[in-house]
Amino acid sequence: PHFTRTRTITIADTVPAQPPALRLATSQAITLNGQQVVNHNSLIAEIDTGAGLQNCASFTSLRLTIEAGPASATPTVLPTSPSAITLNCVDAPTQVTTLNLASRSDGEQTLRLWAIDSTGAPSVVASSTSFVLDRTAPSSPTPLSLVNPVSSPGNMRTPTIRVGGVVSGDTVSLYSDPSCSTPSLRASGVATSNSIDLTTDSIAVDGTLIFYARSVDPAANASNC
C-alpha cells in the first residue's frame, strides 16, 4: 500500500524591505545656502524604481509621508498615519508623484518614503529628502525718490532713482509701467541694504515718466508692482 502525507510549511518573508531613493524633480527647487527651496504648492517628487522595477523587489507597496522639520529629526508622521500616501511601483526607471503643499506652512519640510513588505510591516528606515518651503513674497518697494536729478523736471536722460523698503539680497527692478512687464524694464540690481539706487537706461523721448519697482527674493518670490 502507498501512503501520502502532507505538511503545511509557512515561508516567512525574510527579505528586509528597502525603499528606493527619493528626490525632488530637478525643476522643483532652487538651491540656496546648500538647501533646496520650494516656492510653489504643487511639488513633483521622483522615486528611483530602477530598470525593470528592480529597486521594488523587496516590498509590495510604498508609503509617502511629509512633516515639518529636518530629515535628521525622529519621524512623528509614520507610514501607518492616515495622512500617509500609498504608492505602487508602476513606472521604470523613475516614477513621479505630485504633492499638493497648499495646506502646509512655510518652513523646512521632509518627505519620507517607506517600503511595506508582504506582511504589512514597514521598513526600519525610510529614504528621505528635505526642503524649505518659502512662498512668502517681499513687500512692494516704497518709497521711490529722485537722486539724480534731485528734482523734476530735469534734462537727465539716465536718471538715478532710489528705491526704499527693500531687503538685502533681493533683486530690485525698476519699470516704466504699472504692470512691471519685461518690455518696460529700465534698471535692475541686488540690494545690499534697505534701499538701492538704480540708474535707468537712456530715456529717448521727452515727457513725463512714472517709475514702478518690484522686488524678487532669492527664492524667486516676487512682490507686487
Number of C-alpha atoms within 10 A of each C-alpha: 2 3 4 4 4 5 5 5 6 6 6 8 12 8 10 15 25 23 29 23 18 22 19 20 14 10 9 15 20 18 13 11 7 7 13 18 24 25 19 16 15 13 18 17 18 17 23 21 23 17 12 12 17 14 19 23 16 20 25 16 20 24 22 22 23 23 17 21 17 18 18 9 9 8 18 11 16 18 24 13 11 9 13 18 15 15 15 13 21 13 15 17 15 16 17 17 13 10 12 11 14 12 7 13 12 16 15 19 21 19 22 26 28 28 29 23 21 13 10 12 15 23 20 12 14 24 19 21 19 22 22 23 22 18 19 15 16 19 16 18 22 15 13 18 15 15 15 16 15 12 9 10 9 10 9 12 15 16 19 20 21 18 26 20 16 26 21 14 16 23 20 27 23 25 22 19 18 13 13 19 11 11 9 15 18 22 18 19 16 20 20 13 13 14 20 24 21 23 19 19 13 11 13 8 8 8 8 7 9 9 17 22 27 24 30 22 19 14 21 19 17 20 17 16 18
